[in-house]
């Protein structure tokens, strides 16, 4: 799971690396476009994460009807959501980009990238449903293999289309988006083929858990929405902050745009460990294991999560120190901004991984609303308003703005851990 997620974010990093040679305006254009596309993709991934828990619980019980219902209902929900998001982008995307961009040239570049990236959104939403099914069943290697197959196509086609090699037109940012779509399409084809080969028996299972497909979809949506709301809140808060970051100078905004994918890339080792912990807790609850067995598993998983966090902190240090060679064409002001992020990055992984363990365990046990409420408080009562005040009112430097990532985790810390220490998650059952 960690390797798959790292490869997913590495593709974004490679696209930014290739586009960085076109200048800070090109990097800013992608940053603004991802404010909108990230919302749609974040919502899709949010419901896919909810589906993952339902699949894991069904897998733990060993009931094929429950497994079939979880998969198909999750797929339908994901498809409806992403199609709705694409329709919204078509009608409202350009006006929003015009509002956020520093210049018309940046807005036009972002619009071209966004329209082409809509195809990638559709393919990624469907792939996300297959990935959640395989993860919930413990077959995490299949999703990783899909990236191994699609990543070379994505990277190679992006290079060719961005710079117009081998007789192809020079498409710039649009070429990067088309390359992402081609890679996503290949990944979708592979996952669908593997699902048919390994789970074709689900097609022969008659009936639905709630009697009809419609009732089952509604039931799964009711289970999923608090889980999805947590991820949607995080995604929308992040994108709202990115929109606020657009008020920084071009150099500082470019630094924030460049460092964000690296944070996600390196953080996947610890984050996917916590996500896998949640999947296994859901499976163990489905098997009705004892309280002692659950506590023993969680204790071990928690200790190794901190080991992973220490590794992530060291990777952050290497990345930040190496930016002067990775992005040799950047302005000096942008590189200095990146270097100023290092102290926060050395501390950030530890409270973040502990909070993530709590959140994933609560969701796996069915206590979805507590996790949602904690994230809503941290996102909308702290992170977004404080970021707005820091930039729009006090005009603080990007160094202090970046430190708010750590402050947000410290706000969540006592709220999450108090809920886990109550031990109620041992007996909670998912709906």
C-alpha positions, 0 to 999 in steps of 0.5 A: 500500500505504501509503495502504491501510494508513493508511486502515485504521488511520485507521478505528480512530483515528476510532472511538477519537475518536468513543468518546473523547467517552464518556469514558476508560472507553469508550476503555479498553474498546476497548483491552482488547477489541483485546487479544483481537481483535488476536491473532486478526486478527494471526494472520490477517494473519501468514499473509496476509503469508506468502501474499503472498510465495508469490504474489510468487515465483509471479508472478515465475516466470510459472507460472499453476499456482503462482499458483493454488496460492499463492492458494487455499491461502492463502485456505483457511489464513486462513479456517480460522485465523480461524474457529478464533479466533472459536470461542475468543473465544466460549468464553473471551473474557468471562473474559479481559476480566473479568480485564483490566478495571478495573471490571465496566462496562469489561468489559461494554463490551469484551465487547459490542464484541468479540462484534460485532467477530467479524463484522469478523474474518471479513470482514477475514480473507477480504479479507486473502487477496485483498489479499495476492494483489493485492499479490504480483502488483503490483496494489496499487491494488485494495486501496486502492480497496476502502478508498476504497469501504468507509471512508465506509460504515464511518465513517458507520454507526459515527457513526449507531450509536454515537450513535443518529442518524436513528431508529437505537438508540444502541449505543455501543461495539457500534455502532462494531464493527458499523460496522467489520463493515459496512465490511469486508463491502463491502470483501470484496465489492469485492475478490472481484468484482475477483479474478473479473474480473482472475484468472478464468483461474486457475479454469480451471487444472487441478491443484495444485503438490503433486499434491492440494489437501490436499498443497498446503495442507500444503506452503504451511503449512510454508513459512508458519509461520515467517513467520507465527510472526514476526508472531504473536510480535509481535502476541501480545507487543504484546497481552501488553504491552497487558494489562500496561499495564492495570495502569497508572492509567486515565489512563496506560492511556488514553494508551497506547491512544490513541497506539498506533493513531497510531503504526501509522497514521503508521508505515505510510509507512515500513513498507509501503515495507519490505514492498513491498521484500520483495515486489519482492525475492521477484519478482526472485528468482523471475526469477533476477536477478544478485547485482549487480542485487539489491544495487543495488535493495536499496541504493536501497530502503534509502536511501529507507526512511530518507527515509520514516522522517524523514517519519514522525518529523515526522508523529509530532511533529505528532500529539503536539503536536496531541493537546490539540485532537484529544482536547479532552475528555481529562483533563490527566494523559492529555494530559501522558502523551501529550506525554511520548512525543515524544522516543522517537517522534522516534527510533523510526522509524529503527532500526525501518525498517532492521530491517524492511528486513532482515526482509522481505528475509530472508523474501522470500529464504526465510530465514524462521527467522532473522527469526522467531528474532530477533523471538522473542528481542526480544519474549519475552526482552526486551520482555514481561518488561522491561515486566512488571518496569517496571510490576509491580515498579518501578511506573515511569511510562508515559513510561519504559514507552513508551521500551521500544519504542525499546529493543526495536528497538535489541536487534534491530538488530545481529542483523538487520544481521549476517544481511543482511551475510552476503549469503546471502540472494542464493542462498536459495530459498523452499520 
